[in-house]
Amino acid sequence: MGKISFNDNWKFLLGNESGAHLLEYDDSSWRNVQIPHDWSVEKDFDPVEGEACTAFLTGGFGWYRKKFRTTEEMRDQNVYIVFDGIYNRSTVYVNGEKVKFHPYGYSPLCIEVTEYLNGVGDENIIAVSVDHERYADSRWYTGSGIYRKVSMYILPKVHIPVWGTFFTTPFVTAEKAVACGKITLVNDKIHDENLILNCYLYDSESSLVEKQERNVLIYKGSKREIDISFQIENPVLWDIHQGNMYSVIVEIVSGKEVIQSYQTRFGIREFRFDPEKGFFLNGKSRKIKGVCLHHDGGAVGAAVPLAVWRRRLEKLQECGCNAIRTAHNPASEDFLNLCDEMGFLVQEEFYDEWDNPKDKRNNGTEFPDKVNFYTRGHAEFFQEYAKSDLQNTILRDRNHPC
């Protein structure tokens, strides 16, 4: 089945309840919500308990729950859930079992839930606790909750994993380009597999440019990378405000059956920085005319509809803007897809704080001592989680030409 949306039919409670992670817990009185969801923007502005550094909107502790059945399509498959962003200090449970603690609010989280699922036809519960009680933990409005999309991946035992392809364009001219890809294959079966990889390259008009076929042997319980390359005549380049995209569809064929189809979108472009002459894109000297954008959408909070982002980028484009700095954290996958499409350059930041926290108290009036707790940010988690957060962000975003 591949990737499916997992955004519908969630239950939400603002507060902490004992046993809320268990399958038998009664959540019938909870609110029905659609993900993405930001509970802080639903609150009233609070000049007493709220703080200037996060727009006088408080956080709190919240629970999300979603019931789903193990379908026939999941039998003998690997099942993953991907959260594009949860703010913050979230813990994910499946059928009462703790799967993962994820403190950073801006990095994606990919978890395998296969071993936690009940049998085919039985009901499961995924529960997510979100601890944003330290709500004055930033220098801008953060939002609270599962504020970015959620996806489920149902993959065969031999598969390309989530974020398992990487394409580069090491040679680019107006007449010819070379696109090189690395395709990761995983074999979770108990025997070796002889496979065929069919690789189809399509241009921005969805016309087939080239097909390649590869015979691949992958040993049981192993992972390997397959290299492919395409020679592209007269390529249509990705450029500023010209979001020309190519795509590669990789089919894994076992016997005569296509067991997985995986699509990767990428752009063909070449860039360099010259210490004397500046920035060059596709051989032309270009000025980077950028703005800094936080992840929220003003009155709509942190769960920003894509139409809001599109309108904002269109207005910026009219002003002559061609670049975005994601201040000061990874952006959502949907935002980067939009920048690909509209031809914006992106400088994607990672952390606002590393080991040394910034004093958010200087962003507003003097805080009483009791709120020192509420101003603690992510620095205390940096050493333990920075590597995995950075790896997941790079894996998710490395194919975006923007």
C-alpha positions in Angstrom: 0.0 0.0 0.0 2.9 2.4 0.6 2.1 5.8 2.1 -1.4 6.7 3.4 -2.7 9.7 5.3 -3.1 9.2 9.0 -4.7 12.6 9.8 -8.4 11.7 10.3 -10.4 10.6 13.3 -8.1 11.6 16.2 -9.5 12.2 19.7 -8.0 15.0 21.9 -8.0 16.0 25.5 -6.3 19.0 27.0 -5.1 17.6 30.4 -3.4 14.6 31.8 -5.3 11.4 32.4 -4.0 8.2 34.0 -4.3 5.2 31.6 -5.0 7.4 28.5 -2.4 5.3 26.6 -4.3 2.0 27.1 -6.6 0.4 24.5 -9.5 -0.1 27.0 -9.5 3.6 28.1 -12.8 5.3 27.4 -12.2 8.4 25.3 -15.8 8.9 24.2 -16.0 12.3 25.9 -12.8 13.6 24.2 -13.0 16.1 21.3 -12.7 14.9 17.7 -9.9 16.7 15.9 -8.2 16.7 12.5 -4.5 16.6 12.3 -2.6 19.0 11.9 -3.9 20.5 15.2 -2.6 23.3 17.4 -4.3 23.6 20.8 -2.6 26.8 22.0 -4.0 29.0 19.2 -7.5 27.9 20.4 -7.0 29.5 23.7 -7.5 33.1 24.8 -4.5 35.4 25.1 -3.4 35.4 28.7 -1.4 38.5 29.8 -1.1 37.1 33.3 -0.1 33.4 32.9 1.1 33.8 29.3 4.5 35.3 28.3 5.5 37.8 25.6 8.2 35.4 24.2 5.5 33.0 23.0 2.7 35.5 22.2 0.8 35.2 25.5 -0.7 31.9 24.6 -0.1 29.1 27.0 0.7 25.4 26.5 -0.2 22.6 28.9 -0.3 18.8 28.7 -2.4 17.1 26.0 -3.3 13.6 24.8 -4.2 12.4 21.3 -5.7 9.0 20.6 -6.6 7.2 17.3 -8.1 3.8 16.8 -7.5 1.7 13.7 -7.8 -1.9 12.7 -5.0 -4.2 11.5 -6.1 -4.8 7.9 -5.4 -7.7 5.6 -2.9 -5.4 3.8 -0.8 -5.3 6.9 -0.4 -9.0 7.2 3.3 -10.0 7.0 4.2 -6.4 6.2 6.3 -3.7 8.0 4.2 -0.8 9.4 5.6 2.6 10.2 4.0 5.8 11.5 5.7 9.1 10.6 5.0 12.3 12.5 6.2 15.4 10.6 6.2 17.5 13.8 4.9 17.3 17.4 5.4 20.3 19.8 6.9 19.0 22.0 8.3 16.4 24.5 6.0 13.8 23.0 5.7 10.1 23.9 4.1 7.7 21.5 2.3 4.5 22.7 0.8 1.7 20.6 -1.7 -0.6 22.4 -0.4 0.5 25.8 3.3 0.0 25.0 5.7 2.9 25.0 7.3 3.1 21.5 9.3 6.4 21.6 10.0 9.6 23.5 10.6 12.5 21.1 11.4 15.8 22.8 12.3 18.1 19.8 9.2 19.8 18.4 10.5 20.4 14.9 12.1 17.3 13.6 10.2 14.4 12.0 9.8 11.1 13.8 9.6 7.7 12.0 8.7 4.7 14.2 8.1 1.1 13.3 5.0 -0.3 15.0 4.8 -3.7 13.4 5.5 -5.7 16.6 3.0 -3.7 18.6 0.0 -4.4 16.4 -2.8 -6.8 17.2 -3.9 -9.5 14.7 -5.7 -8.9 11.4 -9.2 -7.6 12.0 -8.4 -6.5 15.6 -8.5 -2.9 16.8 -5.4 -0.9 17.8 -4.9 2.3 19.6 -2.1 4.8 19.0 -1.8 7.4 21.8 0.5 10.4 21.9 1.1 12.5 25.0 2.4 16.0 24.5 4.0 17.8 27.4 4.2 21.5 26.7 3.8 22.7 30.2 7.1 24.6 29.9 5.3 26.9 27.4 7.6 29.9 27.6 10.4 27.8 26.1 11.0 29.8 22.9 11.6 33.3 21.4 8.6 33.0 19.1 5.2 31.4 19.0 5.5 27.6 18.9 2.0 26.2 19.1 1.2 22.9 20.9 0.3 19.4 19.8 0.5 17.3 16.6 0.7 20.4 14.5 2.1 18.8 11.3 0.8 15.8 9.3 0.9 12.2 10.2 1.4 9.3 7.7 1.3 5.5 7.8 3.6 3.4 5.6 2.8 -0.3 4.9 5.8 -1.8 3.3 6.8 -5.4 2.3 9.5 -7.3 4.1 11.8 -6.5 1.2 11.4 -2.8 0.7 12.8 0.7 0.1 12.5 2.3 3.6 10.9 5.6 4.4 13.3 8.3 3.0 15.3 5.6 1.4 16.3 7.2 -1.9 18.8 10.0 -2.6 19.3 11.8 -6.0 22.0 14.3 -6.9 22.8 16.1 -10.2 26.6 16.3 -10.3 26.8 17.4 -13.9 24.5 20.1 -15.3 24.6 22.1 -18.5 21.9 23.4 -20.8 22.5 20.6 -23.2 23.0 17.6 -20.8 22.7 16.6 -17.2 23.5 13.5 -15.1 21.2 12.5 -12.3 22.7 9.9 -9.9 20.6 8.0 -7.4 21.2 5.8 -4.4 18.4 3.4 -3.6 18.4 1.7 -0.2 17.0 -1.8 -0.1 16.2 -3.7 3.1 15.5 -7.5 3.3 13.7 -8.5 6.5 13.0 -12.0 5.3 14.7 -15.1 6.5 16.0 -16.0 3.1 17.9 -14.2 0.3 15.9 -12.5 -2.5 16.6 -12.1 -6.2 14.7 -9.0 -7.4 14.3 -6.8 -10.4 14.3 -3.0 -10.0 12.5 -1.1 -12.7 13.5 2.6 -12.6 11.4 5.1 -14.6 12.5 8.7 -15.0 9.7 11.2 -15.8 10.1 14.9 -16.6 8.0 17.8 -15.3 5.3 17.1 -17.9 5.0 13.4 -16.6 6.5 12.2 -19.9 8.8 9.1 -19.6 12.4 10.1 -20.3 14.2 6.8 -19.6 13.6 3.3 -18.1 16.3 1.1 -16.5 16.1 -2.4 -15.3 18.4 -3.9 -12.7 18.8 -7.5 -11.3 19.5 -7.4 -7.6 20.5 -10.0 -5.1 19.9 -9.0 -1.5 20.9 -11.3 1.4 18.5 -12.2 4.2 18.5 -9.7 7.1 20.6 -7.2 5.2 20.6 -3.7 3.8 22.3 -2.5 0.6 22.5 0.5 -1.6 21.9 0.3 -5.4 23.4 3.0 -7.6 21.7 4.2 -10.7 22.3 7.1 -13.1 20.4 8.8 -15.9 21.8 10.8 -18.8 19.3 13.6 -19.6 19.5 15.5 -22.9 18.3 19.1 -22.9 17.2 19.1 -19.3 14.6 21.4 -18.0 16.3 23.1 -15.0 14.9 23.9 -11.6 15.6 27.6 -11.1 14.4 30.6 -9.1 10.6 30.8 -9.5 10.8 28.0 -12.0 9.9 24.9 -10.1 10.6 22.3 -12.8 10.7 18.9 -11.2 11.7 15.4 -12.4 10.6 12.2 -10.7 11.9 8.6 -10.5 9.5 5.7 -9.8 11.3 2.6 -8.6 9.4 -0.7 -8.7 10.6 -3.7 -6.8 9.6 -6.9 -8.7 9.7 -10.3 -6.9 8.8 -13.1 -9.4 6.2 -11.4 -11.5 4.7 -9.2 -8.8 5.4 -5.6 -8.1 5.7 -5.6 -4.3 6.6 -1.9 -3.9 6.5 1.3 -6.0 8.5 4.3 -4.6 8.4 7.8 -6.1 11.1 10.4 -5.6 10.8 14.0 -6.8 14.0 16.0 -7.4 15.2 19.0 -9.5 18.1 19.4 -11.9 20.2 22.4 -10.9 23.8 23.3 -10.2 24.9 25.9 -7.7 28.2 27.2 -6.2 29.5 30.0 -4.1 32.5 32.0 -5.3 34.4 33.9 -2.7 35.0 36.8 -5.1 31.8 36.8 -7.2 29.1 35.4 -5.0 26.3 32.9 -5.6 25.8 31.1 -8.9 22.8 29.1 -9.9 22.8 27.2 -13.2 25.9 29.1 -14.3 24.4 32.5 -13.7 25.3 35.0 -11.0 22.2 35.5 -8.7 21.4 37.6 -5.7 19.8 35.8 -2.8 17.0 38.1 -1.8 15.6 36.3 1.3 13.4 36.7 4.3 13.3 34.9 7.7 10.0 33.0 8.3 9.0 31.2 11.5 6.9 28.1 11.2 3.6 29.6 12.3 0.9 31.3 10.1 -0.1 34.2 12.3 -3.8 33.9 13.4 -4.0 30.3 12.3 -1.2 29.2 14.7 1.3 26.5 14.0 -1.0 24.1 12.1 -0.7 26.2 8.9 -3.0 25.2 6.0 -1.0 24.9 2.7 -3.2 27.6 1.1 -2.0 30.1 3.7 1.7 29.3 2.9 1.0 29.6 -0.8 -0.6 33.0 -0.5 2.3 34.3 1.7 4.9 33.0 -0.8 3.0 34.5 -3.7 3.0 37.9 -1.9 6.7 37.6 -1.2 7.4 36.7 -4.8 5.6 39.8 -5.9 8.0 41.8 -3.6 11.1 40.3 -5.3 11.8 37.7 -2.7 13.5 34.5 -3.9 14.7 32.8 -0.7 13.5 31.7 2.7 15.5 31.1 5.9 13.5 28.8 8.1 13.9 30.6 11.4 15.1 28.8 13.4 14.3 25.1 12.9 13.5 22.5 10.3 10.4 23.3 8.2 7.6 20.9 7.4 7.8 18.6 4.4 4.7 20.3 2.9 6.4 23.7 3.1 9.5 22.5 1.3 7.4 20.8 -1.4 5.7 24.2 -1.9 9.1 25.9 -2.2 10.2 23.3 -4.7 7.1 24.0 -6.7 7.3 27.8 -6.6 11.1 28.0 -7.0 12.2 29.5 -3.7 15.7 28.9 -2.4 15.7 27.7 1.2 18.2 27.9 4.0 16.9 25.3 6.4 18.0 25.8 10.0 18.2 23.1 12.6 18.3 24.4 16.2 17.9 27.7 17.9 19.6 26.4 21.0 22.4 23.8 21.3 23.9 23.1 24.7 23.5 26.7 26.0 19.9 27.9 26.4 18.9 31.4 25.6 17.2 33.4 28.3 13.6 33.9 27.0 12.9 36.1 30.0 14.6 39.0 28.2 11.9 38.9 25.6 9.2 40.3 27.8 8.7 41.7 31.3 10.5 40.4 34.3 9.3 36.9 35.2 8.7 35.8 38.8 11.0 33.0 40.0 8.3 30.4 39.7 8.3 30.6 35.9 12.0 29.6 35.5 10.5 26.2 35.0 8.3 27.4 32.1 11.2 29.0 30.2 13.3 25.8 29.9 13.8 24.9 26.2 15.4 22.0 24.3 19.1 22.5 25.4 18.9 19.8 28.1 18.0 17.2 25.4 20.5 18.3 22.8 23.4 15.9 23.5 21.2 12.8 23.5 18.9 13.5 20.6 20.7 15.9 18.3 22.2 13.2 16.1 19.0 11.3 15.4 17.0 14.5 14.9 19.6 15.8 12.4 19.8 12.5 10.6 16.0 12.2 10.2 15.7 15.8 9.0 18.4 15.3 6.4 17.0 12.0 5.2 13.5 13.5 4.8 14.7 16.7 3.1 17.8 15.8 1.0 15.9 15.5 -2.3 14.4 18.9 -2.3 16.0 21.1 -4.9 15.0 24.2 -3.0 
